[in-house]
Every structure is written in structure tokens, then in C-alpha cells.
């Protein structure tokens, strides 16, 4: 199969969101207790959530195919500590309408919610791809002074590299796949592969980066985070966990 045909056949798989994650039983009470609203993010409708009414606000950003309810345990802890918590379901995820999304939608939702606040977020907590989108907004727009990244994807090109290894695409097919996806995002996220890369970016002064990552994460390689910590001279901090994988950290007591 030619590289172009291989890329064309696999591109819809790479770009789609897939089945929506349901609200789990241990998340439901927190999910239903939220104050909900809908905001327009470009041409997309995004469902947002709010818990608590404290003076300091924390924004939660879920990962690919995720939803805000995944943070239920963290929401309960933060509101108990007196924080106001804001979150959203990205387009095509959770309760937000749509069948597709991309990192540009995540970026736009974070930026829009930041614009609605009278002051920067006390902190932003992001999971997986959500942490990469949140970092890019924070670097460009100073929407928070503290970003906490759980099971982080640190560069967008990592996703295409991992995908092509899984499906067995050649380097030429991967390059075509990346070019097509980049063109799709150009309106909302020009130069997506250079722009969404924590290790390659200059860290803005005053932005504190904290990473929490499991050594057994099969979806986001911890060595990627170790590399960026080394590149930035140890300015970001990394807390390593064991046995929690990619998503269980969100509900763990540790």
C-alpha cells in the first residue's frame, strides 16, 4: 500500500474522538451537583460545570475522549478546601454536542473560560492532551501562575508518532497524516506541532509547572516528561507514581 493511501485510510481513525465516556457511579453525585451552562466557543457549543463559590478558582481540563466528571474526587477535595472549581466537556466529549474535536477546540475552550474570569485562575489542572492545551494557553496568555499536569502529553507530535507505531505506518505516511491534520487545525491552531510542544517552548516567567506521572502509563511515556524537566533545567517538578496508569491518578488518594 502506498504511503498516501495508507495515510488516507488511517486518517479518520486518527482524527476521531470515538465513543463517549459515560459518567461512572462514583462520579455521578458530584456530576449532578454541578451548576451547568453552555458557552459558544467559535462555532462549537461547550457544556461547562461549576462547583463551589470560593474566592480562588481552579480550572480542570480533561483529556482525549474524557469528560469533566473524571475529576469528581478532585472536585470534592477542592471544594472542601474552599475553592471554586470550573470545568468543561470538550466538543464531542461528555455532554457537549458534536462528533469530532481536536486540540484547537481544547485551546479555545480554555481561553474562552479564562476570558470570562475577572482574574487569572489560581491553578489549572489538566489531564493528558488537556494539559498540553492548557500549557499553550498559559504560555501565550498568562491565564494562571500554576499548571498541574497529570499523565501529560508534552508535545502534539508524540500522538502521531505513537499512532503510526500502533498501526504500522511508514515515516512517509506519518508525515502525510501530520500534514493533513495540521491543515485541519490551521484556523484555530497554526503550526500545531511546533506550537503545542512544552519542551520546545520558552517557559514564561512566573508560570509554575508541576507534573504527576505514573511510571506504568502506557499512553503517555513518562520519559517524555523526564526529558522536558531536564531540558528546562529542573524548573518544572515531576512527581512519579507507581501502578496508577494513565487515568487512575485522577481518582487516587495519593
N, C-alpha and C positions, 0 to 999 in steps of 0.2 A: 504494500500500500504506500502511495506517495506521501511525503510529509504534509502536503497541503490537504489531501483527502483525510489523512489521519487526524489532523487538527480540526478539520470541518466536522468530522463525525463526533469527536470528543468535546468540542467547544460547548454545546448545550449542556453537557453534564457538568463541566467546569463552572459554568455561569449560573446554574440554577440553585435555588435555595433548598428544594426538596420538601419533604413532609414537615408540617409544623409540629413543634414540640408541645405536648399537652401540659397543662398545669398539674403538678403532682399533688397527691393527697396532703403531704406535709407542707405544701406551699399555699394551699387553697385559701385558708383563713386569712393569711396576710394579703394574698392577691385580691380577695374580695373586699378587704377593709380599705383599700386604696381609694383616694379621690381620683377619678379618671377624667381625662379631657382628650380632645383631638386637635392637633395642630396641623397646619399646612406647611410642608417642607418642600419647596419647589412645587412640583406637580403631584407630590405624593401626600397621602394622608397618614399621619402617625399618631398612634394611641400613646398617651403619656399617663404616668402614675405619680401620685404624691402621697407621702405618709408623714405625719408629724407636722409640727409648726414651730420648731426651734429656730433660734437666730442664725445658726450656721447650717448651710445647705450642702449636701453631698449628692453628686450625680452618679448614677450607676449605668454602665453601658455593657449590654450583653454581647455575646459572641455570635459567630455564624450559626444560623438555624436556632439560635437561642431565644430567650424571652426574659422580660424583667422579673417574672416570678421565680426564676432560678436564684435570685438574690434574697429570697424570703428570710432565711436565717439571719443574714446580714442586716436586712431592713429592721428586723425585730431588735437586734442589738443596737443599731444606730439610733433608732427612735427612743429606746430605753435610755440611752446616753444623752438624749436631748437634741438630737439632730433632726432637721427636716431632710427628707430623702426624696429625690426626683429620679424617675427612670422612664424608659420608653421601650416600645416594641418596634424594631426597625421594619420598614416596608416588607411585606411578605413573611413576616415572623410574628409569632404570638397572636395578638388580636388585631394587628394592623392589616389593612387590606393589601392585596397585591400578590403576585406570584414570583416576582424576582426582586432582588436587591443587590447592592454592591457597596463597596467601602465608601464610595462617594455619598450614598444615602446616609450612612452612619455619620460621616463627617458633617453633612448638612444638618442632621438632627441635633447633634451635639452643639453645633454653632448656633442654631436657632434657639435651643433651650437656654444657652448662655446669654443670648441677646435679651431673653425675657426676664433675666435676673437683674436686680439693682446693683449687684456687685459680683465679683468672681466667686466661683464655687469654693467652699472651704477645702474640698477634695473631690477628685473624680476617681472612681474605681471602675476599671474596665477588665473585661474577660476576653481572652483570645484576640480575635480580629477587632473587637470593640476597643481594646486597649490601644491598638495601633492607630485607629481613627481618632481616639481621644487625645493621644500624644500629638498628632499632627495639628489638631485644632489648638491645643495648648501651646505648641511651639509658635504657631502663626498668630495667635490672637490673645494670648495671656488670659485664658479663661479660668485658670486655677494656679495655685502655687504648689500643689501636691497631687501627683498622679500615682495611683497604686494599680499595678498591672498584675493580674492573676492569669497564669498559663498563657503568657503573652505571645502573640505573633509579632516579631520585631521588624519585619520587612515584608512587603507585599509579594515580592518575587519568590519568597520561600513557599508560598502557596502553590504557585505554578510549578516550581521545581518538585515539590512533593507529589503533586497530582500527576505529573508526567512520569515520575518513577513508578507510581502505583499502576498506571495504565500502560506503561511501556512505550511511551512516545520517544522519538528521536529528538536530538537537540534542535534540529531544523523545525520540526513540528512544534516544539515548545516555543520557539521564537515566534512562529506564526500565531500560536494561541495567545501569547502575550501581546502581540501587536493588535490583534482583533479586540481583545479585552481592553487594552489601553485606549483604542479609538472609541469604544463604547462609553468609557468614563471621561473622555476628554472635556465634555461640557462642565462637569462638576469637579473633576479631579485631573487637571492636566499633568502630564509627566508622572503618572501614578506610581511607577516603580521607583523613581528617584525621590519623589515627594514623601511617600509612605515608607520610610526606612529610618528607624531610630538610630542605628549605628552610624549611618552616613550623615546624619543631621548635626548641626551645631546646637548644643543644648542651650536654651535661653537662660540667662541669669535669673536666679530666684525660683526656678522650677525644680522641685524635689521629685526624684523618681524612685519608687520603691517597687521591686519585683518579688513576687511569690510564685515559685515554680516547682513542680514535682519532678523528681529525677526519673520517674517512670512514665512521664507524659508521652504518649505515642503520637499525638497530633501536633505538638509544638515542642521541638527539640530544645532541651534546656541548654545545650551548648550554644545556641543562638543568643540566649540571654547572657551567658557567661562571656561570650565574645564581646557584646556591646558594653558590658561592665568594664572589661579590660580596655577596650578602645577609648572609653571616656574616663579612664584613669580612676575607676572606682567611685566616681561621683554617684551613679545610680547604686542602690543597695539591692542585694539579692538574698532572699530567704529561701532555702531549699527544703522541700518536704519529701516524704517517702511514702509511697503506696496510695496516693490520692488520685493519680492520673490527671486527666485534663480538666474535668468538671467538678469532681467531688470536693475540691478545695472550697468551692463556693458555700458549701453547707457544713464544712468540717469545723470542729471546735478549736482546732489548732490555730 
